[in-house]
Amino acid sequence: MCIICDGASDDEVHTGEFVRIAMHGFTMIGIEGSPTWTYTIGLVPSFGHPELVMTGVSMPTAADLLTAVVERVREGVRFDTDSPPLSLCSCTSVAFGAVHPAQWERGRFNGWLSYYDWLGEDLPSPDALQVLWPNKAGRFPPDPDFCLQHGDACQPLLDGVPRHDVNRGGNRQQRRRRKHGHGKRGRR
C-alpha cells in the first residue's frame, strides 16, 4: 500500500511521519523495488542513534525486525558495526553493517531528507546502520557462503558507493526509458 499512490500529498505524508515520530520516536519508509529497502526516520534526533536500514527482505518483515531493534535502542542500547549479532527471538538474530555516506547522496534516503526539509529545521547529521539478516545457516553477509545462488542480490550491502541514483535505476533502465521515448525520468 502506497499512500502517495492513493492520492496523499507530500504535506499529508510528512504530517503523518511527524505524528508517528512524536508518538514513537521514529517512523519507517519502505521502498518497493529490486531490491526492496526499508529504513527509519527519527532515531538520530530522538535517541542519538543512527537510523536503521534493511535491504532484500519484504517490507512487513523489515518493519518487524527494525521495530525489535528500535525497542533495544529505546532501552538505551547503542549499536554500531562492531556490535555482536543481536538475538531478537528464538527464531532469528540480526547483525549490523556500515552504510557508506554516498548512499545519502545517491537517493537511498530521499524520504528522510525530504522529511527534514519539510520540517524546516536544521538537518540532523545523516547517519545510518544497516541491519543484516541471516541465511538459514545463520550466516550474515558479507560471508561468501551467505547466498551462493544469488550473490549480493540476496541482500545488497550498503557499505560502498552506489553506481547510480537508486531511485532512477541503473544505466540499462535509463537507456530503455530514453529509447522508448520516456525521457530521463520515465513516466509518472
C-alpha positions as CSV (number, residue, x, y, z in Angstrom):
1,M,0.0,0.0,0.0
2,C,1.4,3.4,-1.0
3,I,-0.4,6.4,0.4
4,I,1.1,8.6,-2.3
5,C,-0.2,6.3,-5.0
6,D,-3.6,6.6,-3.2
7,G,-3.5,10.4,-3.7
8,A,-1.9,11.7,-0.5
9,S,0.0,14.9,-0.8
10,D,3.6,15.4,0.4
11,D,2.3,17.5,3.2
12,E,-0.1,14.7,4.3
13,V,2.7,12.2,4.2
14,H,5.1,14.3,6.2
15,T,2.4,15.2,8.7
16,G,1.8,11.5,9.3
17,E,5.5,10.9,9.7
18,F,5.7,13.8,12.2
19,V,2.9,12.4,14.3
20,R,4.4,8.9,14.3
21,I,7.9,10.3,15.3
22,A,6.3,12.4,18.1
23,M,4.4,9.4,19.4
24,H,7.0,6.6,19.0
25,G,10.3,8.4,18.4
26,F,10.6,7.0,14.8
27,T,8.7,6.0,11.7
28,M,9.7,3.9,8.7
29,I,9.7,4.2,4.9
30,G,9.5,1.1,2.7
31,I,10.7,1.3,-0.9
32,E,9.4,-1.4,-3.3
33,G,11.9,-2.3,-6.0
34,S,14.6,-4.6,-6.8
35,P,15.8,-4.8,-4.1
36,T,13.3,-3.5,-1.6
37,W,14.7,-1.4,1.3
38,T,13.1,-0.1,4.5
39,Y,14.6,2.5,6.8
40,T,13.8,4.5,9.9
41,I,13.3,8.3,10.3
42,G,13.7,9.8,13.7
43,L,16.3,7.8,15.5
44,V,19.0,10.3,15.1
45,P,17.2,13.2,16.9
46,S,15.0,11.1,19.2
47,F,17.6,8.7,20.5
48,G,21.0,9.9,19.3
49,H,21.3,6.7,17.4
50,P,22.0,6.1,13.7
51,E,18.9,5.4,11.5
52,L,18.4,1.7,10.6
53,V,18.0,0.3,7.1
54,M,17.3,-3.2,5.8
55,T,17.6,-4.5,2.2
56,G,16.4,-7.5,0.3
57,V,13.6,-8.5,2.7
58,S,9.9,-7.8,2.5
59,M,8.7,-4.5,4.0
60,P,6.5,-6.2,6.6
61,T,9.4,-8.4,7.7
62,A,11.8,-5.5,7.8
63,A,9.3,-3.4,9.8
64,D,9.0,-6.2,12.4
65,L,12.8,-6.7,12.7
66,L,13.6,-3.0,12.7
67,T,10.9,-2.3,15.4
68,A,12.5,-5.0,17.5
69,V,15.9,-3.4,17.2
70,V,14.4,0.1,17.9
71,E,12.9,-1.4,21.2
72,R,16.5,-2.1,22.3
73,V,17.6,1.4,21.2
74,R,14.7,2.8,23.4
75,E,16.2,0.8,26.3
76,G,19.5,2.7,25.8
77,V,21.4,0.0,23.8
78,R,23.6,1.5,21.1
79,F,24.6,-0.5,18.0
80,D,27.4,0.0,15.6
81,T,29.3,-2.1,13.1
82,D,31.3,-3.7,15.9
83,S,28.2,-4.8,17.8
84,P,27.8,-8.6,18.0
85,P,24.8,-10.2,16.4
86,L,21.6,-9.4,18.3
87,S,19.2,-12.3,19.1
88,L,15.7,-10.9,18.6
89,C,13.9,-14.2,19.5
90,S,14.5,-17.9,19.4
91,C,13.9,-17.8,15.6
92,T,16.2,-15.0,14.3
93,S,19.0,-12.6,15.0
94,V,20.4,-9.6,13.2
95,A,23.9,-8.1,12.7
96,F,25.0,-4.6,11.8
97,G,26.9,-3.3,8.8
98,A,28.2,0.1,7.6
99,V,26.3,2.4,5.3
100,H,28.6,4.5,3.0
101,P,27.9,8.3,3.1
102,A,27.4,8.2,-0.7
103,Q,24.2,6.3,-0.1
104,W,22.6,9.5,1.2
105,E,23.8,11.4,-1.8
106,R,22.6,8.8,-4.3
107,G,18.9,8.6,-3.3
108,R,18.8,5.8,-0.7
109,F,17.4,8.1,2.0
110,N,15.5,10.6,-0.1
111,G,12.4,10.3,2.2
112,W,14.5,11.1,5.2
113,L,16.0,14.1,3.6
114,S,12.6,15.2,2.3
115,Y,11.0,14.9,5.8
116,Y,13.6,17.1,7.4
117,D,13.4,19.6,4.6
118,W,9.7,19.8,5.1
119,L,10.2,20.2,8.8
120,G,12.2,23.3,8.1
121,E,14.7,22.6,10.9
122,D,18.4,22.1,10.7
123,L,19.1,18.8,9.2
124,P,20.3,16.2,11.7
125,S,23.6,14.6,10.8
126,P,22.8,11.9,8.2
127,D,23.9,8.6,9.9
128,A,22.7,5.1,9.3
129,L,23.5,1.5,10.1
130,Q,22.5,-1.5,8.0
131,V,20.6,-4.2,9.8
132,L,21.6,-7.6,8.3
133,W,19.5,-10.7,8.3
134,P,21.0,-14.2,8.4
135,N,20.5,-17.1,6.0
136,K,19.1,-20.4,7.2
137,A,22.6,-21.5,8.3
138,G,22.9,-18.4,10.5
139,R,25.5,-16.7,8.3
140,F,25.4,-13.0,7.6
141,P,26.8,-11.1,4.6
142,P,29.5,-10.5,3.7
143,D,30.2,-14.1,4.4
144,P,30.8,-15.6,1.0
145,D,28.6,-18.6,1.8
146,F,25.6,-16.3,2.7
147,C,23.9,-16.7,-0.7
148,L,25.8,-18.9,-3.1
149,Q,23.0,-18.9,-5.7
150,H,22.3,-15.1,-5.9
151,G,25.5,-13.5,-4.6
152,D,25.0,-9.9,-3.5
153,A,21.4,-9.8,-5.0
154,C,20.0,-11.6,-1.9
155,Q,20.8,-8.8,0.5
156,P,22.7,-5.9,-1.1
157,L,25.2,-4.3,1.2
158,L,25.2,-0.5,1.6
159,D,28.9,-0.1,2.6
160,G,30.0,1.0,-0.8
161,V,29.3,3.8,-3.3
162,P,26.2,3.1,-5.4
163,R,26.9,3.1,-9.1
164,H,23.8,5.3,-9.8
165,D,21.0,7.1,-8.0
166,V,19.0,4.3,-6.5
167,N,15.7,6.0,-7.3
168,R,16.4,6.3,-11.0
169,G,17.5,2.8,-11.8
170,G,20.7,1.7,-13.4
171,N,22.2,2.7,-16.8
172,R,20.3,-0.1,-18.5
173,Q,16.9,1.2,-17.2
174,Q,17.8,4.8,-18.1
175,R,18.7,3.7,-21.7
176,R,15.5,1.8,-22.1
177,R,13.4,4.8,-20.9
178,R,15.2,7.1,-23.5
179,K,14.8,4.5,-26.2
180,H,11.1,4.2,-25.7
181,G,10.6,8.0,-25.5
182,H,10.0,8.3,-21.8
183,G,12.8,10.8,-21.2
184,K,15.3,10.6,-18.4
185,R,12.7,10.2,-15.6
186,G,10.3,7.9,-17.3
187,R,6.5,8.1,-16.9
188,R,4.9,9.3,-13.8
